[in-house]
Amino acid sequence: MTRKEEIEARLAAIAVEADNPEADLDKLTDETRSLKAELKQLEEAAEKRRKLREAVANGQGTVVRRFSDHVEEGTEPFALDSEEYRTAWLKKLQSRNLSQEEKRALTAANGAISKLVANDIMTQVRDHAPLMERITMVYSGSKITYYVEGTNDAATDHTENGAITPANDTLTPVELSPAEIVKLVQISDAAQQMSIPAFNSWIVSMLGEAIARKINEKIITAITAAASSAGTSIDAATVQALLGSVKGAGVAILCNRKTLYTKLLPIQDNSKSSIVKFAGGSEKAYVYGVEVLQDDNVADDTVLAGDMTKAVGAMGENIAVRQQYDIDTNSHKYLGVALFDVKVGLASAFSKIAAG
């Protein structure tokens, strides 16, 4: 069931619940507003995707130059961010025949990946690696030193004309060396028969999602290794100690879905206080008001917490895609390559419960 279907089913259920004389109408009203707002966002996003697919499939949009147009000698080739270059680059990847204009454009760009395809893959990566939005990201494929704020003294009162003592603020250097993350996919010679829009969607999805999963895994591994232990049992007291040991503007809880539902949810005590809450009928959970980020890369019976902004990731701005024909299997291999590294800049910003 899609998220849209879940929302529509819940709205239908609310309509029935509202007829119950004992129903909490205020709560149902708030939930309805939240669900309708989310449904509107989903519908708007779906409409944008539909229009984008139509534009690509029908060749709409601003046309810089058509391949069929005559190209005078000495004129500029198609730009890397043009739809024409996207088509030429994808046709090359499919081992299709290219026109003279297409060959000329690829030669002038030294076969560089289409910026539109690269942007599509990066969008896919961000959509499927939500932790990238939580940590501090630097877009660089080269070795880089990033400074994370360490000790930060509070501001002080000042007596007029009195001497001012400099704060003892500190910065912690984080050395990042982006290394290759690769994903190899293989498809039969039928890949040549795909339309350009279909092939674009396929290659973007196959490479982008796999790279994203690896990035999320590396972020979680770095945080898990740096986090100090707050205990080994998942109960109310230990969770309180866990959250009390970390601070910062970006504090969140990180665990897998199994741990959320089998270990955190059972500590709920409705007779005293609502420890675990789910927002607007969705799966977005909060424990003591702190958002829970669900990721199945976290080990079972492990709960991480901390200021996610104190983890720093570095990623190359471009993703490379390479192609090779395998004569033994009459198939095409496509290799996606991304550069990424992540380190925790301030270990004291993270803590964990490891009950396993």
C-alpha positions as CSV (number, residue, x, y, z in Angstrom):
1,M,0.0,0.0,0.0
2,T,1.4,3.4,-1.0
3,R,1.5,6.3,1.5
4,K,-1.3,8.0,-0.5
5,E,-3.5,4.9,-0.1
6,E,-2.7,4.7,3.6
7,I,-3.7,8.4,4.1
8,E,-7.0,7.9,2.2
9,A,-7.8,4.8,4.2
10,R,-7.1,6.6,7.4
11,L,-9.3,9.6,6.4
12,A,-12.1,7.2,5.6
13,A,-11.7,5.5,9.0
14,I,-11.7,9.0,10.8
15,A,-15.1,9.7,9.1
16,V,-16.5,6.6,10.7
17,E,-14.8,7.3,14.1
18,A,-16.3,10.8,14.2
19,D,-19.8,9.4,14.4
20,N,-18.9,7.8,17.8
21,P,-20.3,9.9,20.6
22,E,-17.2,9.2,22.7
23,A,-14.7,10.2,19.9
24,D,-12.1,12.8,20.7
25,L,-13.1,15.3,17.9
26,D,-10.3,17.7,18.6
27,K,-7.7,15.0,18.1
28,L,-9.4,13.6,15.0
29,T,-9.6,17.2,13.6
30,D,-5.9,17.8,14.1
31,E,-5.1,14.4,12.6
32,T,-7.3,15.1,9.6
33,R,-5.6,18.5,9.0
34,S,-2.2,16.8,9.2
35,L,-3.2,14.0,6.8
36,K,-4.7,16.3,4.3
37,A,-1.7,18.6,4.3
38,E,0.6,15.5,3.7
39,L,-1.8,14.2,1.0
40,K,-1.6,17.6,-0.8
41,Q,2.2,17.5,-0.7
42,L,2.2,14.0,-2.2
43,E,-0.3,15.0,-4.9
44,E,1.7,18.1,-5.8
45,A,5.0,16.1,-6.0
46,A,3.3,13.5,-8.2
47,E,2.0,16.1,-10.5
48,K,5.5,17.6,-10.8
49,R,6.9,14.2,-11.6
50,R,4.2,13.6,-14.2
51,K,4.9,16.9,-16.0
52,L,8.6,16.3,-15.9
53,R,8.2,12.8,-17.4
54,E,5.9,14.2,-20.1
55,A,8.4,17.0,-20.9
56,V,11.3,14.6,-21.2
57,A,9.2,12.0,-23.2
58,N,7.8,14.7,-25.6
59,G,10.9,16.7,-26.0
60,Q,9.3,19.8,-24.4
61,G,11.1,22.6,-22.7
62,T,13.5,25.0,-24.1
63,V,15.2,23.6,-27.2
64,V,18.7,24.8,-27.7
65,R,19.1,23.0,-31.0
66,R,17.6,19.9,-32.6
67,F,19.9,17.1,-33.8
68,S,18.3,17.3,-37.2
69,D,19.3,21.0,-37.6
70,H,22.3,21.7,-39.7
71,V,25.3,22.6,-37.6
72,E,27.8,25.0,-39.1
73,E,31.5,24.3,-38.7
74,G,32.9,26.1,-35.7
75,T,29.6,26.5,-33.8
76,E,29.5,25.6,-30.2
77,P,28.6,21.9,-29.3
78,F,25.6,21.1,-27.1
79,A,26.1,22.2,-23.4
80,L,26.5,19.5,-20.7
81,D,23.3,20.7,-19.1
82,S,21.1,20.5,-22.3
83,E,18.5,17.9,-23.1
84,E,20.3,17.3,-26.4
85,Y,23.5,16.3,-24.6
86,R,21.6,14.1,-22.2
87,T,20.1,12.2,-25.1
88,A,23.5,11.9,-26.8
89,W,25.2,10.7,-23.7
90,L,22.5,8.1,-22.9
91,K,22.5,6.9,-26.5
92,K,26.3,6.4,-26.2
93,L,25.7,4.5,-23.0
94,Q,23.3,2.2,-24.8
95,S,25.8,1.7,-27.6
96,R,23.4,3.2,-30.1
97,N,24.4,4.9,-33.4
98,L,25.0,8.6,-32.9
99,S,24.6,11.5,-35.4
100,Q,27.6,13.6,-36.4
101,E,26.3,16.4,-34.1
102,E,26.0,14.0,-31.2
103,K,29.5,12.6,-31.8
104,R,30.9,16.1,-32.0
105,A,29.3,17.1,-28.7
106,L,30.6,14.0,-26.8
107,T,34.1,14.5,-28.2
108,A,34.2,18.1,-27.2
109,A,33.1,17.2,-23.7
110,N,35.4,14.2,-23.6
111,G,32.4,11.9,-22.9
112,A,31.6,13.7,-19.6
113,I,28.4,12.6,-17.9
114,S,25.3,14.7,-18.7
115,K,24.7,17.2,-15.9
116,L,21.0,16.4,-16.1
117,V,21.6,12.7,-15.6
118,A,24.1,13.4,-12.8
119,N,21.6,15.7,-11.1
120,D,18.9,13.0,-11.4
121,I,21.2,10.5,-9.7
122,M,22.1,12.9,-6.9
123,T,18.5,13.6,-6.3
124,Q,17.9,9.9,-6.1
125,V,20.8,9.6,-3.6
126,R,19.5,12.3,-1.4
127,D,15.9,10.9,-1.4
128,H,17.2,7.5,-0.4
129,A,19.9,8.6,2.0
130,P,17.9,10.9,4.4
131,L,20.7,11.1,6.9
132,M,22.6,13.2,4.4
133,E,20.1,15.9,5.2
134,R,20.8,15.6,8.9
135,I,24.6,15.6,9.1
136,T,26.9,18.4,7.9
137,M,27.7,17.8,4.2
138,V,30.6,19.2,2.3
139,Y,30.6,18.7,-1.5
140,S,34.2,18.0,-2.4
141,G,35.9,15.0,-4.0
142,S,39.3,16.0,-2.7
143,K,40.9,15.5,0.7
144,I,39.6,18.2,3.0
145,T,39.8,19.4,6.6
146,Y,36.6,20.6,8.1
147,Y,36.4,22.3,11.5
148,V,33.6,21.3,13.9
149,E,32.8,23.5,16.8
150,G,34.0,22.0,20.1
151,T,33.9,24.0,23.4
152,N,31.7,27.0,23.1
153,D,31.7,29.4,26.1
154,A,28.5,31.3,26.8
155,A,28.3,35.1,26.2
156,T,29.0,37.1,29.4
157,D,27.9,40.4,30.9
158,H,30.2,43.3,30.4
159,T,30.9,46.2,32.7
160,E,31.4,49.4,30.8
161,N,35.0,50.2,30.1
162,G,36.1,46.9,31.7
163,A,38.5,44.5,30.1
164,I,37.0,41.7,28.1
165,T,38.4,38.2,28.4
166,P,38.4,36.2,25.1
167,A,36.2,33.1,25.1
168,N,37.9,29.7,25.3
169,D,36.0,28.4,22.2
170,T,37.7,25.5,20.4
171,L,37.4,24.0,17.0
172,T,38.0,20.3,16.2
173,P,39.5,19.5,12.8
174,V,37.9,16.6,10.8
175,E,40.1,15.1,8.1
176,L,37.9,13.8,5.3
177,S,39.3,11.7,2.3
178,P,36.4,10.8,0.0
179,A,36.9,7.3,-1.4
180,E,35.0,5.4,-4.1
181,I,31.6,3.8,-3.6
182,V,30.7,1.6,-6.5
183,K,27.6,-0.1,-7.8
184,L,27.8,-2.5,-10.8
185,V,24.6,-3.4,-12.6
186,Q,24.1,-5.7,-15.6
187,I,21.3,-5.8,-18.2
188,S,20.8,-7.9,-21.3
189,D,21.2,-6.5,-24.7
190,A,17.5,-5.5,-24.5
191,A,18.8,-2.3,-22.8
192,Q,19.4,-1.0,-26.3
193,Q,15.7,-1.3,-27.0
194,M,14.6,1.0,-24.1
195,S,13.4,4.4,-25.0
196,I,15.7,7.2,-23.8
197,P,13.3,8.3,-20.9
198,A,12.9,4.7,-19.8
199,F,16.6,4.0,-19.8
200,N,17.3,7.3,-18.0
201,S,14.9,6.3,-15.2
202,W,16.3,2.8,-15.0
203,I,20.0,3.8,-14.7
204,V,19.2,6.6,-12.3
205,S,17.1,4.3,-10.0
206,M,19.5,1.3,-10.1
207,L,22.7,3.3,-9.3
208,G,21.3,6.1,-7.2
209,E,19.4,3.9,-4.7
210,A,22.3,1.5,-4.2
211,I,24.8,4.3,-3.6
212,A,22.4,6.0,-1.2
213,R,22.0,2.8,0.9
214,K,25.8,2.5,1.2
215,I,26.1,6.2,2.2
216,N,23.5,5.7,4.9
217,E,25.3,2.6,6.1
218,K,28.6,4.5,6.4
219,I,27.1,7.3,8.3
220,I,25.5,4.9,10.8
221,T,28.8,3.0,11.2
222,A,30.7,6.2,12.0
223,I,28.2,7.4,14.5
224,T,27.9,3.9,16.2
225,A,31.7,3.7,16.6
226,A,32.0,7.2,18.1
227,A,29.1,7.1,20.5
228,S,29.7,6.5,24.2
229,S,27.6,3.9,26.1
230,A,24.6,5.1,28.1
231,G,23.6,1.5,29.1
232,T,22.7,-1.9,27.9
233,S,18.9,-2.1,28.6
234,I,16.2,-0.3,26.6
235,D,13.9,0.9,29.3
236,A,12.5,4.3,30.4
237,A,15.3,5.1,32.8
238,T,18.1,4.2,30.4
239,V,16.5,6.1,27.5
240,Q,16.2,9.2,29.8
241,A,19.9,8.8,30.6
242,L,20.7,8.5,26.9
243,L,18.9,11.7,25.9
244,G,20.2,13.5,28.9
245,S,23.8,12.8,27.9
246,V,23.6,14.6,24.5
247,K,22.8,18.1,23.5
248,G,22.6,20.3,20.5
249,A,20.3,21.7,17.9
250,G,20.2,18.6,15.7
251,V,19.6,15.9,18.4
252,A,17.7,12.9,17.1
253,I,17.3,9.2,17.9
254,L,18.4,6.6,15.4
255,C,17.3,3.0,15.4
256,N,15.9,0.3,13.1
257,R,12.2,-0.3,12.7
258,K,12.3,-3.6,14.7
259,T,13.9,-1.9,17.7
260,L,11.4,1.0,17.5
261,Y,8.4,-1.3,17.6
262,T,9.6,-4.1,19.8
263,K,11.8,-2.3,22.3
264,L,11.0,1.5,22.4
265,L,7.2,1.2,22.0
266,P,6.8,-1.2,24.9
267,I,8.2,1.4,27.3
268,Q,5.1,3.5,26.7
269,D,3.2,4.2,29.9
270,N,-0.1,5.9,29.1
271,S,-1.1,5.9,32.7
272,K,1.7,8.4,33.5
273,S,2.9,10.1,30.4
274,S,3.0,9.6,26.6
275,I,6.7,8.6,26.1
276,V,6.3,7.5,22.5
277,K,4.2,9.4,20.0
278,F,3.5,9.0,16.3
279,A,2.8,12.2,14.4
280,G,-0.4,12.7,12.4
281,G,-1.1,9.0,12.0
282,S,2.2,8.5,10.1
283,E,5.2,6.4,11.1
284,K,7.2,9.4,12.2
285,A,7.9,8.7,15.9
286,Y,9.0,10.8,18.8
287,V,10.4,9.5,22.1
288,Y,10.2,12.1,24.9
289,G,9.7,14.7,22.1
290,V,12.9,13.7,20.2
291,E,12.4,12.6,16.6
292,V,13.2,9.0,15.8
293,L,15.1,8.4,12.5
294,Q,14.4,4.8,11.3
295,D,17.1,3.0,9.4
296,D,17.5,-0.7,9.1
297,N,21.3,-0.3,8.9
298,V,21.3,0.2,12.7
299,A,21.9,-3.1,14.5
300,D,19.0,-4.7,16.4
301,D,18.5,-3.6,20.0
302,T,20.7,-0.6,19.4
303,V,19.5,3.0,20.0
304,L,21.7,5.9,19.0
305,A,21.1,9.5,20.0
306,G,23.0,12.7,19.3
307,D,23.4,16.0,17.4
308,M,23.6,14.7,13.9
309,T,25.2,18.0,12.7
310,K,28.4,16.9,14.5
311,A,28.9,14.1,11.9
312,V,30.5,15.5,8.8
313,G,30.4,14.0,5.3
314,A,32.3,14.9,2.2
315,M,31.0,13.9,-1.3
316,G,32.2,14.5,-4.8
317,E,29.8,16.8,-6.7
318,N,29.7,14.4,-9.7
319,I,28.9,10.8,-10.0
320,A,30.6,8.8,-12.7
321,V,28.9,6.2,-14.9
322,R,30.9,3.8,-17.0
323,Q,29.7,1.2,-19.5
324,Q,31.1,-2.0,-20.9
325,Y,29.7,-4.6,-23.2
326,D,30.2,-8.3,-22.1
327,I,30.4,-10.4,-25.2
328,D,30.3,-13.7,-23.1
329,T,26.7,-12.9,-22.0
330,N,25.6,-10.4,-24.7
331,S,24.9,-7.9,-21.9
332,H,25.8,-4.4,-20.9
333,K,27.5,-3.6,-17.6
334,Y,27.0,-0.2,-16.0
335,L,29.2,1.0,-13.1
336,G,28.2,3.9,-10.9
337,V,31.0,5.6,-8.9
338,A,30.6,8.1,-6.2
339,L,33.2,9.6,-3.8
340,F,32.2,9.8,-0.1
341,D,33.7,9.9,3.4
342,V,32.1,10.6,6.8
343,K,33.6,11.1,10.2
344,V,32.2,12.3,13.6
345,G,33.8,15.6,14.6
346,L,32.7,15.6,18.2
347,A,32.3,12.2,19.8
348,S,30.8,13.6,22.9
349,A,27.8,14.7,20.8
350,F,26.7,11.0,20.5
351,S,25.6,8.3,22.9
352,K,24.1,4.8,22.5
353,I,22.3,2.0,24.1
354,A,23.5,-1.4,22.9
355,A,21.4,-4.1,24.4
356,G,22.4,-6.9,21.9
